[in-house]
């Protein structure tokens, strides 16, 4: 009789139907996920890699596409799936980081109010800013932001114009004064006639300039793209060599995957974007990436004197008549000649004459020669005001001038000599104080191994005194505007990279000639063609901060370049010898890429609450 059938312990002769169903379900779910991810990467491949093939550009997108296709070809489906997920995550995070940089620049527009209160026949109405029209009367209460550039019709208040002019002290405004959009009304109520709106305002021009700069490409970005292509060729060559020697498809794929150039290709424009945005928040409008790149390489800074190193608000300190002429006669003649002048020294003379109640006579003719002075005509008389060279050119006795002593040069007094009807009348001594931050700014530049030069048309004694007080390395005095250009040109010819800092008007030719021209002024001058960078306000510390930002951008970009090369070299070596599988190679690729992008993102300006 046969023994009964007994199941041997530890063995299952038949699978349970539920277990089979569960496994099938899991595989179906994984298949769905794989389909979605691969569909996403197919779109990415079509948009990124295929475009690169058509344009014959070797990029990381194309090399990763090659690696994915190779993984699929040898049946590494899970590897291809994970690599795809890594790549898509990296793409998304990169996009979010770049968008954050662009958003930081757009947030500058938050300084414009979304609505404005305008006067209508039925009374005041609050309407969206987009509906305000030129000519509308805009009502601005204390604490509100002004919505448009315009003219004050009624009211009196103090307005904080720091966002436009950089002035730290609120400016008093009353009927007839100009106000700017984005500034803050502090004290009383104002009624303003809107003259410019939106993008046409001074603040709108600032935003437009920054956005245009953000879209521009610096030379270093083109270099980054070129080196990224070289790294891809390097990775493909190493992969081909690896396969030829080892015949190991997994190691070959790992070599292609681990090499990443996105730290260069994506990190470089992000660093430039961040630096431009951070500089804008500081109060410096950089008009393009190439000017940022020029600024970080600058080794020489040339300063104009009046209004740049000095305050630009000179005052008459002393009047020295000659040959029995009265002080009032000297001042009156000089004031007549300088009545139409825009030079700060001329304005100081006119202001002193008016404070003494001297007659406000307009000259019949007026001619200003930069670096010399003014030749004016009143009736049959010629009045000369300027430096000694001007009087000598017009035949005024050199003996009288030789007997004139400037006096206390340690006070950096500028001398204006005066003649009327071919007779020497005397001289006026004018002082212009050094900017309070000038010496500290020059000292910081010198700490960065930047050579500093003072360029001025003033006499040597005056220029030397100001230069010594500011602490500059070199002083060049008695220069005409074209001679300032010659100095900048000679410096460039000697191999120096020169930044010229001035007001952008009298020294415009020198600003254009320099490697990078910086105009100190206000947001109303942001479109000035002669300036590559415009400082909002006459504060030299903003210029120094901008140089520091530019150099920080350079350091970050250099670190990204060096780091990418090191990671790629080590990674390719490890992958070629079989120490990295495709998954680990993908992780290293994505992690290093994100690390370099986040390194560049450190330059992005943080959020700034509207005041």
Secondary structure, DSSP 4 states (H G I P E B T S, - for coil): -PPPP-PPTT--SS--HHHHHHHHHHHHHHHHHHHHHHHHHHHHIIIIIHHHHHTT---HHHHHHHHHHHHHHTT-HHHHHHHHHHHHHHHHHHHHHHHHHHHHHHGGGGGS-SEEEEEETTEEEEEEGGG--TT-EEEE-TTPBP-SEEEEEEE-EEEE-HHHH--SS-EEE-TT-EE-TT-EE-SS-EEEEEEE-GGGSHHHHHHHHHHHHHHS--HHHHHHHHHHHHHHHHHHHHHHHHHHHH--HHHHHHHHHH---HHHHTHHHHHHHHHHHHHHHHTEEE--HHHHHHHHT--EEEEEIIIIIB-S--EEEEEEE-TT--HHHHHHHHHHHHTT--SHHHHHHHHHHHHTT---PPPSEEEEETTTEEEEEETTEEEEEE-HHHHHHTT--HHHHHT-----GGG-EEEEEEEETTEEEEEEEEE-PBPTTHHHHHHHHHHTT-EEEEE-SS-HHHHHHHHHHHT-SEEE-S--HHHHHHHHHHHHHTT--EEEEE-SSTTHHHHHHSSEEEEEE-GGGTT-TT-SEEEESS-HHHHHHHHHHHHHHHHHHHHHHHHHHHHHHHHHHHHHTT---HHHHHHHHHHHHHHHHHHHHTTSPPP----
